């Protein structure tokens, strides 16, 4: 699946990195980094990250 983080919305809170550390991570400057193409096996983790994002900046573009 492909995911997208809207950088105009993202405030680098890092909640997604806690929910889905195999997909999202904070770099040494505290800026979010993430994998744009994610294995479908991580779907539930990505959904959790979407749910906990305080600014709703994470989107699934396509699945499968």
N, C-alpha and C positions, 0 to 999 in steps of 0.2 A: 504494500500500500504506500501511497505517497502522502506525506504530510507537509503542512505549510504553517509557519509562524509569522503572523503579521507584525513586522517590526515597528510599525507605526502605533500599534497597540501595546506590544510587549514592554513591560517595565523591569524585566529581569528579576522578578521575585524569586524564581527558582523552585517553585512548588512542583513544576513539571519534572524537574530533575530528581526530586524526591520520589515522585510517583512512578516515573519510568526512566530509571537511570541508564538503561541500555539504549535509550533513544536520545534523551536530553542530558546536557551537562553544562556546568558553569565553567568558563575559562578562568585563568588567573586574574583577569581584570574584572571578573564578576559579570561577564556578558554571556548570554545564553548561546550555546552551540547545540546543534541537533542533526540527526540523520534525516535527510529528506526522503529516502526510500527505506522502508521498514518492513521486515518480515511480518507476514500476517499473524504469526504466532504471538506477536507483541500487541495485537489489537486491543486486548483488555487493558494493558498498561497505558497505551496511548489514550484510550477512552477515559481512564482515570485521570491522566494529565489534563485532558480537555476539561473535565469536570472541576478540577481544583484550581485551574488558572483563574486568578482573580479578575483579569481583564478580558477573558475569553478570546485570546489571541491565537489559539491553536486550532487548525482545521485539517480534517482528512480530505484529501483531494480525490482519491480513488482507492478502491479496495480490490485486492486480487491481482 
